[in-house]
Amino acid sequence: MKMSSHQTRWALGLTAIIVVIAAWISVRFVEFYQANTLYDAVRSGPSGERMLAVERLAAHSGEYPTELLLHLALDERPIADIRVRVASVAALAKRNQVQFSGPLASLMVPHNALRLRQSVVSALQNMSCSDECVDRVLEYLYRIRAGDGNSEDFYQFPAPPSEDFAAEEQQINKKLEEVLIREKAETLRALREVYGFGSDTPSPFAIHMLGQFHFKEACESLTRIHIEAVRDSATRTELEKTPNELGCPIRS
């Protein structure tokens, strides 16, 4: 039975669609296979080949290779290669996708190696910081201010001069504070929800950070607190100091 011209065009159109879909599936399958092969090489391949593999993986665009890079950055196995983790963080930073800022900021914990924390700080300086990211950064600064030791305080071979190490840690804290100042609205939100800013019983950490950030929005809240009624000496000290640092109007 001979097809009409309309049926012929319809058949050709359907064939073209099937060919395009098949080609798309084929390309995606190849990309998926290549990404998985590189990921396996990074995780379990010879040490000398891992960095080349992570560089090749980073050259792949798309959601799936990006997720694999995140898995590598967050790899906390004892045998995980620190070089690979640092390179994966750097690759994610170049993608500048805000949804990865929170997971990356989760690496800002004192027990992680200095190199890894430095790479995360560099990444956060060049990408937007989500609410989860801000929460993680504030938690890290809170732990450091509370006296939690970093990994280098326990083991480092060879140990760097203490003054160099202290300077590097101060740089990390300074850069993190710059990120929080840039994300002002989210930082104020976190200080309210988690650390009591705006209440009658703010934490000393919240008061201190408001002074560090020079957030004058804190003046009204801080100056309404009756310092003489505050029992905690640390809170009272911060309440006496911070309003002056912010240039708050003197309470009558």
N, C-alpha and C positions, 0 to 999 in steps of 0.2 A: 504494500500500500504506500503510495507516494505521499510524503508530508507536504503540507502547504508551506508557503513562504513564512507565514506567521509561526507555525510549529517548528520550522527549521531555525528561525531566529531564537525562539524560546529554548530549543535544545542546545544551540551553540552558547547561549548565555548561561545556561545551567552548567554546561561543561566547563566554561571559563571560571565560574564561581567555584566549582569543585577543584579545579586545578590550583586556583589561588589559595583555597583553604588547605589543600594538601601541601602546597609549597610552604605556607606559613607554619603548619604543624611540623614539617620536616626541619625548617630553620630553627624553630623553638626547641625541638628535640636535640638537635646538634648543640645548640647553646647550653641547654640543660646538662647534656652529657659532658661537654667541655668544662663547664663550671664545677660540676661534681668531681670530675677527674682532678682538676687543679686543687679543689678543697681537700680531697683525700691526700694529695701529694704534700700539701702544706701540713696537715695534721700528722701524717705518719710516714712521710717520705724521708730520704736521707737529709741530714742537717744542711748540707751544702746546697741543696736544691730548693729548700723551703722558701727562701726570699724571692727567688726567681718566680716560683709558682704563685706567691701572693701578689707579686707585681703583675703577672699575667691575669690573675683573677680580678685585680683592681681595674684592669683595662676593659673588662666587660661591663657594659651598662645594663640597666634593667633592675627590676625589683629583686629577682632571685639571687644574682651575684652579690647584691648589696646586703641581703639577709645573711649570706654565707660569710661576708666580711665581718658582720656584726657578731656572728657566732665565734669567729676567730678572735675578735677583740675581747669578747667576754669569757674566753676559754680559761677557766681557773684550775685546770688539771695541773698537778705538780710538774708534769713533764712538758707543759705548754712552753713554747719558745717565746721568750719575752720580745725578741726582735720581730717576730711575726705579729704579736699583739700590738706593738707600737706602730708597725707599718699598716696594720688594718685600721687602727684609729685614724691615722693620717689619711688613708684612702677614703674613709667615711666622711672626714671633715671636708674633703674636696667636693663631695656630693651635696653638702650643705642642705640636708633634709632635717627639719626640726624634729621629726618623730624619733630620730635616733639620738637626740641630745640627752634625753632622760636616761636611756640605757648606758650611754657613754659616761654620763655624770655619776652613774652608780659605781664606776671604777674609782671614784675619788673617795677612797677609804684609806686610813693610815697604814694598813698592813700591806698595801700594794707598793711595788717598787717605785722608786723616784722617777725612773725613766718613763714608766707607764703613766704616772700621774702628770708628769710634764707634758706628755703627748696629748692627754685628755684636755689639759688646760689650753694648749695651743688650739685644739679643735674647737673648744667652746668659745674661744675668742673670735672665731671666724664663722660661727653659725648661730642661729637664733636658739635661745634657751627656753624650753617649754616649762610649764609649771612643775612637772616632775623633776626636770633638770635643776630648777631653782631650789626646790626642796632638798635635793641631794647635795648641792653645793653648800647650802646653809648648814646641813647636818655635818658635813665634813669640817667646816670652819668651827662649828660648835664643839666637835670632838677635839680638835686641835687646841682650842681655847681652854677646854676642860682638862687638858694635859695628856691626852692619848698619844702614845709614842708612835712614830713612823717605823716602818720596817728597818730602815737604816740605823735606828737607835739600838737595834738588837744584833743584826748580822750584816756585815759589809766587808767584803774581801777584795782588794785591800781597803781599809777604812779611809775615807777622805778626811782632810783636815776639818775639824769641827766647825771652824768659822765659815769655810766654803759651803758645808752642808747647811748650816743655819741660813746663809744668804740665799741659797737655792730654795729652801722652804719658804722664806719670806717672799721671794719672787712669786712662788706658786700662790700664796695667800693674797698677795697684792693683785695678781691677775684675776683671781676668782672674784675678788671684791669689785673689780672693774666690770666683770660680766654681770654681777648682781646690780650694780648701779645702772648699767645699760638696760637691764630688764626691771626697771623701777616698779612698775605696777605689780608684777608677779612677786617681787621681793617684799613689797609692803603687804601683799596678801598673805604670804607665808609667815611673815613676822607677826601678823595679827592672829592667824589661825593656829599656828604651832607654838609661838613664843610669847604670846600674851600682849603684844603691842596693842594699845587702845583700851586695855582693861585697867582696872585699878591695881592689878598685881602682875605687871610685866616682868619677864625674866631679866636678870642682869645682862644676859647675852643679847636680847632684843634691844635693850637700851644702848648698850655698847655699840652694836652694829649700826643703829640709827645715827649715832654720832660719827662713826667711821664713814658712813655714806653721805653725811651732810644732808640728810632728808629733813628739811625744815617742816614738812607736814607733821612731824612728830611733836612739834612744840606744844600745840594745844593739849594733846593727851598727856605729855610729860609734866607740864606745869600745873595741871589740875590735881596732881597727886600730892598729898600732904606728906612731905618727906619725914617730918618729925614722928609720924605714926608708923613708918616702915621699920619693921623689926630686923629684917635681914641686912647685915652690914654691907654685903656686896651690892645689893640692890640700891641701898641708900647712897653708897659711894658713886655709883653710875648716875643716879638721879641728881646728885649734886654737881656732877661734872658735865654731863652731856648737854643740858640746856644751854650752858655757857658756850660750849663748843659750837652749838647750832645758832647762837645769837638769838635765843628765844627772848621775848619780852619778859621782864621781871614781874613775877606775880605780886600783886598788891596785897 
